[in-house]
Amino acid sequence: MRSYLPDYDLVLSASLQSTLAMLARGEGWRPIAGGTDLMVLLNAGKLPFRRMVSLRKLDELRQIVVTEANVTIGAAVTFTQIQDHPVLRSEFPLLCQAASWTGGWANQNQGTLGGNIANASPAADSAPPLLVHDAQIRLISLNGRRSIPYAEFHLGYKMLAMRPDELICAIDLPRRDLKWRYHGRKVGTRRAQAISKISFAGAACFEGDRLSAIRLAFGSVAPVPLRCFVTERFLLEKSLTEGRIREARQILKTEISPIDDVRSTAEYRCMVAQNLLAEFLGTLQ
Ligand SMILES: Cc1cc2nc3c(=O)[nH]c(=O)nc-3n(C[C@H](O)[C@H](O)[C@H](O)COP(=O)(O)OP(=O)(O)OC[C@H]3O[C@@H](n4cnc5c(N)ncnc54)[C@H](O)[C@@H]3O)c2cc1C
């Protein structure tokens, strides 16, 4: 069933302050950025609200700012902007890779990082890289600003640690030295225009032949994008032998809880998650 457009209000807000004031009024206003998630719902007659305030004119949300400590990505920065940014390309390759996997070019030109995060899907392509890159989410409301680690932002399926009067204003990525080795994969029905069945991002650092740091994150293996701390702890400070990789596969299996849905089965996701982990660890050997 399609929606009847005159039933909906859309306001192009001229300032961040007036946007926050509308969200704070509690009259059902919700933000819209690129609209690539919301317009699908509207078209299907499933949009859960009728009043939208557009972030399109808010230039402060569309900037990428590089400082010595962080790269700060405005929430309304598009996937195309992310892929084109030289510092993101060299220091945060997993995020740029995920941006290039998100839908097709039209999607990447419109869809924003903030929208991908706020949509709260466990299959969102940006989620595993954000977990691995230790992203911090900056929130703003009329009551002030706060920052929360992305690893703590998902409270449950489609539930975020964000109030209705709050807006994601930016995402901070701490800059690291370049000794990290990265690996990302998206497994979907096709190479483009397909929501992932499962996705993976990994990062590792070595001291000699021992892993001195490791980050492992998956999409679509749990109700929320998952950082696999138990498997990480098992691998940390150890060298990578075939036996240890086999053991890590078994530990990972206990840490994830994939489900059957329209895109895949729990069994397939479980097997592919283990294969992706082994593939990553194999590249490090
Ligand atoms: C054809 C197609 C293919 C797609 N393929 C992929 C894919 O491969 N991978 C993938 O991950 N996604 C995919 N998507 C989903 C979508 O493109 C992304 O999730 C995109 O990042 C959403 O961003 P947006 O700016 O368009 O969000 P919008 O649709 O504008 O908003 C999405 C949600 O976020 C909220 N929101 C937006 N900005 C903010 C903010 N700053 N603060 C708080 N809340 C906010 C909105 O209220 C809404 O609830 C696809 C969509 C389509 C239509």
The ligand as an SDF file (V2000), in Angstrom:
LIG
                    3D

 53 58  0  0  0  0  0  0  0  0999 V2000
   18.1630    0.4880   -3.0950 C   0  0  0  0  0  0  0  0  0  0  0  0
   18.7430    0.5630   -1.6940 C   0  0  0  0  0  0  0  0  0  0  0  0
   19.9000   -0.1450   -1.4090 C   0  0  0  0  0  0  0  0  0  0  0  0
   20.4730   -0.0750   -0.1420 C   0  0  0  0  0  0  0  0  0  0  0  0
   21.5970   -0.8030    0.1070 N   0  0  0  0  0  0  0  0  0  0  0  0
   22.1730   -0.7370    1.3190 C   0  0  0  0  0  0  0  0  0  0  0  0
   23.3700   -1.4880    1.6000 C   0  0  0  0  0  0  0  0  0  0  0  0
   23.9070   -2.1830    0.7290 O   0  0  0  0  0  0  0  0  0  0  0  0
   23.8960   -1.4010    2.8530 N   0  0  0  0  0  0  0  0  0  0  0  0
   23.3330   -0.6450    3.8300 C   0  0  0  0  0  0  0  0  0  0  0  0
   23.8660   -0.6050    4.9500 O   0  0  0  0  0  0  0  0  0  0  0  0
   22.2030    0.0780    3.6040 N   0  0  0  0  0  0  0  0  0  0  0  0
   21.6160    0.0460    2.3860 C   0  0  0  0  0  0  0  0  0  0  0  0
   20.4580    0.7500    2.1390 N   0  0  0  0  0  0  0  0  0  0  0  0
   19.8610    1.5480    3.2230 C   0  0  0  0  0  0  0  0  0  0  0  0
   20.2190    3.0520    3.2300 C   0  0  0  0  0  0  0  0  0  0  0  0
   20.6610    3.5010    1.9760 O   0  0  0  0  0  0  0  0  0  0  0  0
   21.2940    3.3800    4.2790 C   0  0  0  0  0  0  0  0  0  0  0  0
   20.9090    2.8990    5.5480 O   0  0  0  0  0  0  0  0  0  0  0  0
   21.5870    4.8890    4.3620 C   0  0  0  0  0  0  0  0  0  0  0  0
   22.7920    5.0770    5.0160 O   0  0  0  0  0  0  0  0  0  0  0  0
   20.5090    5.6630    5.1050 C   0  0  0  0  0  0  0  0  0  0  0  0
   20.9180    7.0250    5.1610 O   0  0  0  0  0  0  0  0  0  0  0  0
   19.9080    8.1980    4.8180 P   0  0  0  0  0  0  0  0  0  0  0  0
   20.6390    9.4720    5.0160 O   0  0  0  0  0  0  0  0  0  0  0  0
   19.3000    7.9980    3.4870 O   0  0  0  0  0  0  0  0  0  0  0  0
   18.8280    7.9590    5.9800 O   0  0  0  0  0  0  0  0  0  0  0  0
   17.3090    8.4300    6.0530 P   0  0  0  0  0  0  0  0  0  0  0  0
   16.4660    7.5240    5.2220 O   0  0  0  0  0  0  0  0  0  0  0  0
   17.1830    9.8900    5.8260 O   0  0  0  0  0  0  0  0  0  0  0  0
   17.0440    8.1430    7.6050 O   0  0  0  0  0  0  0  0  0  0  0  0
   17.1710    6.8290    8.1400 C   0  0  0  0  0  0  0  0  0  0  0  0
   16.8400    6.8740    9.6400 C   0  0  0  0  0  0  0  0  0  0  0  0
   17.8190    7.6210   10.3250 O   0  0  0  0  0  0  0  0  0  0  0  0
   17.2370    8.7330   11.0160 C   0  0  0  0  0  0  0  0  0  0  0  0
   18.2550    9.7750   10.9000 N   0  0  0  0  0  0  0  0  0  0  0  0
   18.8520   10.2440    9.7750 C   0  0  0  0  0  0  0  0  0  0  0  0
   19.8220   11.1100   10.0960 N   0  0  0  0  0  0  0  0  0  0  0  0
   19.8360   11.2000   11.4470 C   0  0  0  0  0  0  0  0  0  0  0  0
   20.6390   11.9420   12.3880 C   0  0  0  0  0  0  0  0  0  0  0  0
   21.6310   12.7490   11.9960 N   0  0  0  0  0  0  0  0  0  0  0  0
   20.3740   11.7860   13.7010 N   0  0  0  0  0  0  0  0  0  0  0  0
   19.3930   10.9530   14.1290 C   0  0  0  0  0  0  0  0  0  0  0  0
   18.6070   10.2400   13.2930 N   0  0  0  0  0  0  0  0  0  0  0  0
   18.8350   10.3620   11.9700 C   0  0  0  0  0  0  0  0  0  0  0  0
   15.9180    8.9900   10.3200 C   0  0  0  0  0  0  0  0  0  0  0  0
   14.9860    9.6060   11.1810 O   0  0  0  0  0  0  0  0  0  0  0  0
   15.5240    7.5660    9.9570 C   0  0  0  0  0  0  0  0  0  0  0  0
   14.9600    6.9270   11.0820 O   0  0  0  0  0  0  0  0  0  0  0  0
   19.8510    0.7020    0.8730 C   0  0  0  0  0  0  0  0  0  0  0  0
   18.6900    1.4290    0.5880 C   0  0  0  0  0  0  0  0  0  0  0  0
   18.1390    1.3620   -0.6840 C   0  0  0  0  0  0  0  0  0  0  0  0
   16.8900    2.1520   -0.9790 C   0  0  0  0  0  0  0  0  0  0  0  0
  1  2  1  0
  2  3  1  0
  2 52  2  0
  3  4  2  0
  4  5  1  0
  4 50  1  0
  5  6  2  0
  6  7  1  0
  6 13  1  0
  7  8  2  0
  7  9  1  0
  9 10  1  0
 10 11  2  0
 10 12  1  0
 12 13  2  0
 13 14  1  0
 14 15  1  0
 14 50  1  0
 15 16  1  0
 16 17  1  0
 16 18  1  0
 18 19  1  0
 18 20  1  0
 20 21  1  0
 20 22  1  0
 22 23  1  0
 23 24  1  0
 24 25  2  0
 24 26  1  0
 24 27  1  0
 27 28  1  0
 28 29  2  0
 28 30  1  0
 28 31  1  0
 31 32  1  0
 32 33  1  0
 33 34  1  0
 33 48  1  0
 34 35  1  0
 35 36  1  0
 35 46  1  0
 36 37  1  0
 36 45  1  0
 37 38  2  0
 38 39  1  0
 39 40  1  0
 39 45  2  0
 40 41  1  0
 40 42  2  0
 42 43  1  0
 43 44  2  0
 44 45  1  0
 46 47  1  0
 46 48  1  0
 48 49  1  0
 50 51  2  0
 51 52  1  0
 52 53  1  0
M  END
$$$$
